Amino acid sequence: MIKMPFLVSMPSTGTEIAPSKPRFGCRLLAYIAPEPHQGQDVFLKQALLDGGNSLLRQSQRPYDHKADSPTEKAKPNFSSEDYFNNGVPYQFGWGYAFAQDEKRQAHFAKASPAALDEQFVQEATAIAKQAPCNLLAHLRQVVDIQNGFKPENVHPFHINDWALAHVGAVPVDVLATIRNRLQNAHAENKEIQLPKGDTDSEALACYLALKLREQTGHDASTTLPPATLEQVLREMMVEIILNPQRQSDEQIAQTMGNGFQGASRNSTNVIAFLNNRQLLIGKIIPNYKAVFLGTHHQANGNVSYLISHHPMHLNLPKNERLDWKPLSNDAITSFLRVSKPTEVASQSAQESAKEPEHIILKRVIQLPVRSNRQAEIIEDAAQVQSVIARLEAQNDILN
C-alpha cells in the first residue's frame, strides 16, 4: 500500500481575525463509486469545484445554513475581502483522503481556508484526474480561535488503512471519558495511538482504533468483515448518544466559547469512516435534513453515491440523473464496494467484459435512540453491547 505523505501548512491570509460569536460551519463531502472512471472524473470535479453548491462554493459561504439554490456556483476570483465580509472567518482547514484502487491511498491536510487557497483547486483537480472510486473531504471550522489554527487538528484523521472525518461536537463528559480510556490503554500498550491535536474529532478516530483493537487485536480495517466495522462504529455512536450530559449548556458555552451551540445532548454529530472498499456515515442530527444523500444513476448501469451538507446541481448527460434525499438520521448508512456476481453462462465473454466489475451495496443500520433521548450512565465500553441489546428489546425506539 502506497501512502502519500501528510502535508501541512499554516494560514497566511494577512487579515486580522477578530473574536466574535462562532457558529457551526464544518462541511463534509463523501463519495463512493463501483468503478474508477476512465480519464478525468467530471462528476467528481463538479462536486468539488465546478457544480452548483460544490464544496468550493460551500467554503466561500461557510456559515450559510440555508438550503440555497443548488445551482449557485463558486464565485471566481474570490478574495480575502469577500471571505471576511461574509461572516466570522473561522473556517481554517481542509483535507481529503481517497483510495485510487485497492492498493493506493492518498491523504492530505492543510490548515488554511479552502476558499482562499489556490492549492485547494489544484488538489481537487488532481483528484478528479486520478478518478478514485471513493473520497472523503472535509472543511474545518475553528471554534477555539486562540488554539485552533493547528495543522494536527485538520480532518480527515488517518489511522492505519482508514480515515475518519467528523462534523459536530461530542458532549464534554463523553469526550472526557474517551480521553481517559485512551490514556489508560496507551499506558498499557504504547501501540495505542493518542491524539496529536486537541480536537474531539481526532479523539473519536483514536477511540475507534482502540475499539477495533479490543475486538480484533489490531486497528487495520480492510481485512475485517464489513459488519464488524459497522458494529464497532455503531457502539461508539451509542456511547455518544446515551452517556449523560453532566454539564449545563451554559457551562459548556463557557468552556468552548460564548455562543457555541455544539456539545448539547441533541447536538449534531456526523462521523464518516472510509477505507479502500467501504464508506460508513453515522448521522445524529436534530434537523434530520441537514445532510443529504445523492444517488447518481449512470448510463452504464453503475450507481455511485455522494454525501453533502447541501444538495448539488451537477451537469449530467441526458441519460444520467442525480437524486437527492436526506441521509437516514439516527443511523449508520453503509456503502460497500463488492465484486459483481458472475454473469449468466449464456452471455459471451465479450459481452461480460463490458459489464461493470463492481457494485455498491447500501444498507442502513439504525441506532437505538430513545424517542425522548433519555441518557444513561455507561461505565465502560464493555457495557455498551448490553445496553444496545436491552434498548432494542424495548418499544420506545426511533425507527
C-alpha positions in Angstrom: 0.0 0.0 0.0 1.5 3.3 -1.1 0.6 6.3 1.1 1.2 10.0 0.3 3.0 12.0 3.0 0.9 14.0 5.4 1.4 17.6 4.3 0.5 20.7 6.4 0.8 24.4 6.2 -0.3 27.3 8.4 -2.6 30.0 7.2 -1.3 33.3 5.9 -4.2 35.5 4.9 -2.7 38.7 6.1 -6.0 39.7 7.7 -6.5 40.2 11.4 -9.1 37.8 12.9 -11.5 39.5 15.4 -13.2 37.3 18.0 -16.9 37.0 17.5 -19.8 34.6 18.0 -19.0 31.4 16.3 -21.5 29.2 14.5 -21.1 25.6 13.3 -19.7 25.7 9.8 -17.8 22.5 9.2 -18.6 20.8 5.9 -18.1 17.2 4.8 -18.3 15.6 1.4 -18.1 11.8 0.8 -18.2 9.8 -2.4 -18.1 6.2 -3.4 -18.4 4.6 -6.8 -18.3 1.0 -8.0 -15.6 1.7 -10.7 -12.9 4.3 -11.2 -13.9 6.5 -14.2 -11.7 6.3 -17.3 -10.0 9.6 -17.7 -10.9 12.7 -15.7 -13.9 12.1 -13.4 -16.1 15.0 -14.5 -18.8 14.2 -11.9 -16.4 14.3 -9.0 -14.7 17.5 -10.3 -18.1 19.2 -10.4 -18.9 18.1 -6.8 -15.6 19.6 -5.6 -15.2 22.7 -7.8 -17.5 23.5 -10.7 -21.0 22.4 -9.9 -23.8 24.2 -8.1 -23.3 24.1 -4.3 -19.9 22.4 -4.9 -17.6 22.0 -1.9 -15.6 25.1 -3.1 -18.8 27.1 -3.2 -19.7 25.9 0.4 -16.2 27.0 1.5 -16.9 30.5 0.3 -20.1 30.8 2.4 -19.2 28.6 5.4 -21.8 29.9 7.7 -24.8 29.7 5.4 -27.1 27.1 6.8 -29.9 27.7 4.4 -30.8 25.3 1.6 -29.8 27.8 -1.1 -30.4 27.2 -4.7 -28.4 24.2 -5.6 -27.4 25.8 -8.9 -25.3 28.6 -7.3 -21.7 28.1 -8.3 -18.4 29.1 -6.7 -17.5 32.7 -7.2 -14.5 33.2 -9.4 -11.6 35.4 -8.3 -12.8 35.1 -4.7 -10.8 37.4 -2.4 -10.0 37.6 1.3 -12.2 40.7 1.4 -15.1 38.6 0.1 -14.4 36.0 2.7 -14.0 38.1 5.7 -17.1 40.2 4.8 -19.2 37.1 4.7 -19.2 36.2 8.4 -16.7 35.2 11.0 -13.6 33.8 9.3 -13.2 30.7 11.5 -13.0 28.1 8.7 -9.4 27.2 8.7 -8.5 23.7 7.5 -9.3 21.4 4.6 -8.2 17.9 3.8 -9.1 14.7 2.0 -8.5 11.0 1.8 -9.2 8.7 -1.1 -8.3 5.3 -2.5 -7.5 5.2 -6.2 -7.7 1.4 -6.2 -7.3 -1.5 -3.8 -3.6 -0.7 -3.1 -3.1 3.0 -3.4 -4.2 5.6 -0.9 -3.7 9.3 -0.6 -4.2 11.7 2.4 -3.7 15.4 2.6 -4.5 18.1 5.1 -3.8 21.8 5.3 -4.6 24.5 7.9 -5.9 27.3 5.7 -9.3 28.4 4.4 -10.1 26.4 1.3 -12.0 29.4 -0.2 -8.7 31.4 -0.3 -6.3 28.6 -1.1 -5.3 28.0 -4.7 -3.9 24.7 -3.7 -7.4 23.5 -2.9 -8.4 23.9 -6.5 -5.1 22.3 -7.7 -5.6 19.3 -5.4 -9.3 18.9 -6.3 -8.4 19.0 -10.0 -5.7 16.4 -9.5 -8.1 14.1 -7.5 -10.6 14.2 -10.4 -7.9 13.3 -12.9 -6.9 10.3 -10.8 -10.5 9.2 -10.8 -10.7 7.5 -7.4 -13.6 5.2 -6.6 -14.0 6.8 -3.2 -13.3 10.1 -1.4 -13.7 11.8 1.9 -13.2 15.6 2.1 -13.7 18.0 5.0 -13.7 21.7 5.6 -12.9 22.5 9.2 -14.3 25.4 11.2 -12.2 26.5 14.1 -14.1 27.1 17.4 -11.2 27.9 19.7 -9.6 30.8 17.8 -6.7 31.1 20.3 -5.5 27.5 19.9 -7.4 26.2 16.9 -5.1 27.0 13.9 -3.1 23.8 14.2 -2.3 21.5 11.3 -2.7 18.5 13.5 -6.4 19.4 14.0 -7.3 19.2 10.3 -9.5 16.4 9.1 -9.6 13.6 7.9 -7.6 11.8 10.5 -5.6 8.9 9.1 -5.0 5.7 11.1 -3.5 2.6 9.5 -5.6 1.9 6.3 -8.6 4.1 7.0 -9.6 7.7 7.6 -12.2 9.4 9.7 -13.8 12.9 9.5 -16.4 14.4 11.9 -18.8 17.2 11.9 -20.4 18.2 15.2 -19.5 18.2 18.9 -19.0 15.3 21.3 -20.6 16.1 24.7 -18.0 17.3 27.1 -18.5 14.4 29.6 -18.3 11.8 26.9 -15.2 13.3 25.5 -13.5 13.2 28.9 -14.4 9.6 29.3 -13.0 8.8 25.8 -9.7 10.6 26.5 -9.3 8.8 29.9 -9.9 5.4 28.2 -7.3 6.2 25.6 -4.7 7.3 28.1 -5.2 4.2 30.2 -5.0 1.9 27.2 -1.8 3.7 26.0 -0.2 3.3 29.4 -0.6 -0.5 29.0 0.2 -0.7 25.3 2.3 2.0 23.6 1.0 1.0 20.2 -2.4 2.5 21.1 -2.5 5.8 19.3 -3.2 9.0 21.2 -4.5 12.3 19.6 -1.7 14.5 18.3 -4.0 17.6 18.4 -6.8 18.7 20.7 -10.0 18.1 18.8 -12.8 15.9 19.9 -12.8 14.5 16.3 -9.3 13.1 16.5 -10.2 11.6 19.8 -13.1 9.8 18.1 -10.7 8.5 15.5 -8.3 7.2 18.1 -11.1 5.7 20.1 -12.5 3.9 17.1 -9.0 2.4 16.5 -8.9 1.4 20.2 -12.3 -0.3 19.9 -11.1 -2.2 16.8 -8.0 -3.4 18.7 -10.2 -4.5 21.6 -12.4 -6.6 19.3 -9.9 -7.8 16.6 -6.4 -7.4 18.0 -5.4 -4.6 15.5 -6.6 -1.3 14.1 -6.4 -2.2 10.4 -9.8 -2.4 8.7 -9.6 -3.8 5.2 -9.1 -7.4 6.5 -12.1 -7.2 8.7 -15.7 -8.2 7.8 -17.6 -5.1 6.9 -20.2 -6.0 9.5 -17.5 -5.7 12.2 -16.7 -2.2 11.2 -20.4 -1.3 11.2 -20.9 -2.7 14.7 -17.8 -1.0 16.2 -18.9 2.4 14.8 -22.4 1.7 16.0 -21.3 1.0 19.5 -19.2 4.2 19.6 -22.1 6.3 18.4 -24.3 4.8 21.0 -21.9 5.9 23.7 -22.1 9.4 22.4 -25.9 9.4 22.4 -26.6 7.7 25.7 -24.0 9.0 28.1 -25.5 11.7 30.4 -24.5 15.3 29.9 -23.2 16.3 33.4 -22.6 20.0 32.4 -25.2 22.5 31.5 -25.3 24.2 28.1 -24.1 27.4 29.9 -21.1 25.7 31.4 -20.2 24.2 28.0 -20.5 27.5 26.4 -18.1 29.0 28.9 -15.7 26.1 28.2 -15.9 26.2 24.4 -16.5 29.9 23.8 -19.5 32.1 24.1 -22.3 31.4 21.7 -21.0 27.9 21.0 -24.1 25.7 20.5 -22.4 22.4 20.0 -21.9 19.9 22.8 -25.5 19.5 24.0 -27.3 16.2 24.1 -29.2 16.9 20.9 -26.2 18.4 19.1 -25.1 17.4 15.6 -22.7 14.5 15.1 -21.9 13.1 11.7 -19.0 10.6 11.6 -17.6 9.4 8.3 -15.3 6.4 8.0 -13.5 5.5 4.8 -11.3 2.7 3.6 -10.5 1.1 0.2 -13.8 -0.6 -0.1 -16.2 0.8 2.5 -17.8 4.1 3.4 -19.7 4.5 6.7 -21.7 7.6 7.5 -23.1 7.8 11.0 -25.6 10.7 11.5 -27.2 12.1 14.6 -28.8 15.4 13.8 -31.9 17.2 15.4 -32.7 18.6 12.0 -32.7 15.3 10.0 -32.4 17.1 6.7 -29.0 18.7 7.5 -27.0 16.1 5.5 -28.1 14.8 2.1 -27.5 11.7 0.0 -27.2 11.9 -3.7 -27.7 8.8 -5.8 -26.0 9.0 -9.2 -27.5 6.7 -11.9 -25.0 6.4 -14.7 -25.7 5.4 -18.3 -23.8 2.1 -18.0 -25.9 0.9 -15.1 -23.5 1.9 -12.4 -24.8 3.6 -9.3 -22.5 5.9 -7.2 -23.3 7.9 -4.1 -22.4 11.4 -2.9 -23.0 12.8 0.6 -23.1 16.6 1.1 -24.5 19.1 3.5 -26.4 20.7 0.7 -27.8 19.1 -2.5 -25.7 19.9 -5.5 -26.7 20.6 -9.1 -24.3 18.9 -11.4 -24.5 18.9 -15.2 -25.0 15.3 -16.3 -25.6 13.6 -19.7 -29.3 13.3 -20.5 -29.3 9.6 -19.8 -28.0 10.1 -16.3 -29.6 11.5 -13.2 -28.7 12.5 -9.6 -31.4 12.1 -7.0 -31.1 13.9 -3.6 -32.8 13.0 -0.3 -32.0 13.4 3.4 -29.5 10.9 4.7 -31.0 8.5 7.2 -30.9 10.0 10.7 -30.0 8.3 13.9 -28.4 5.7 11.8 -25.3 4.5 10.1 -25.5 4.3 6.3 -23.0 1.7 5.0 -21.7 1.7 1.4 -19.7 -1.4 0.4 -17.9 -1.9 -2.9 -18.1 -5.6 -3.9 -17.4 -7.7 -7.0 -20.4 -8.0 -9.2 -22.0 -11.6 -9.3 -20.8 -13.7 -12.2 -22.9 -13.2 -15.4 -25.1 -16.0 -16.6 -23.3 -18.5 -18.7 -25.3 -17.7 -21.9 -23.6 -14.3 -22.2 -20.4 -14.2 -24.3 -17.1 -13.3 -22.7 -17.0 -10.1 -24.8 -20.4 -9.1 -23.5 -19.5 -9.8 -19.9 -16.3 -7.8 -20.2 -18.4 -4.7 -20.9 -20.3 -5.1 -17.7 -19.2 -3.2 -14.6 -17.0 -5.4 -12.4 -18.2 -4.0 -9.1 -21.3 -2.7 -7.5 -22.1 -0.7 -4.3 -24.2 -2.4 -1.7 -26.0 0.1 0.5 -27.8 -0.5 3.8 -28.9 1.4 6.8 -28.1 0.3 10.4 -30.4 2.0 12.9 -29.1 3.4 16.1 -31.0 2.6 19.3 -32.2 6.0 20.2 -35.0 6.6 22.6 -37.6 9.0 21.3 -37.1 11.2 24.4 -33.3 10.8 24.1 -33.0 9.9 27.8 -29.4 9.5 28.9 -27.9 6.5 30.7 -24.7 6.1 32.6 -22.2 3.9 30.7 -19.4 3.0 33.0 -17.2 1.1 30.5 -17.0 0.1 26.8 -18.0 -3.5 27.5 -21.4 -2.3 28.8 -22.4 -0.8 25.5 -23.4 -4.1 23.9 -25.7 -5.0 26.8 -27.3 -1.5 26.7 -27.9 -1.8 23.0 -29.5 -5.2 23.3 -31.8 -4.0 26.1 -32.9 -0.9 24.2 -33.6 -2.8 21.1 -35.9 -5.1 23.1 -37.9 -2.1 24.1 -40.6 -0.4 22.0 -39.6 3.2 22.7 -37.0 3.3 19.9 -36.9 5.7 16.9 -37.2 3.7 13.7 
